Amino acid sequence: MPAKSQAQQKAAGAALSAKRGETAKSDLKGASRSMEKSMTKDQLEDLAHTKRKGKPEHAGKS
């Protein structure tokens, strides 16, 4: 599942880094903290590896 916005892609990257042990989990805030707890490493990789070109900075609320 690709990221819908640049912000979602960045949060997934931060969560993935913590899940891998590259950064401290205590450094996570907001969406990245909940993503780290609720998503698998493979799911986070899918979101984090989405291309940013053409994506809005923040997704609009539906």
C-alpha positions, -999 to +999 in steps of 0.1 A: +000+000+000+017+032-011+017+063+011-009+089+003+012+119+013+047+130+020+040+133+057+027+097+059+058+085+040+081+104+064+063+090+095+066+055+082+103+060+076+108+072+112+088+042+125+107+018+104+140+032+117+128+026+153+116-009+145+150-018+130+167-004+162+185+024+144+167+051+165+152+051+199+115+043+201+112+071+227+121+096+200+089+089+181+060+112+182+024+112+169+017+090+139+051+074+137+047+061+173+014+045+166+027+031+132+056+015+149+034-003+174+006-014+150+024-022+117+048-049+106+083-042+092+071-051+057+041-028+059+063+001+070+088-006+042+060-004+017+049+030+030+084+044+035+097+034+000+069+053-018+081+079-042+073+114-030+071+130-065+035+142-071+024+135-035+008+163-014+026+173+018-005+164+038-035+143+027-068+161+027-095+150+051-123+130+035 
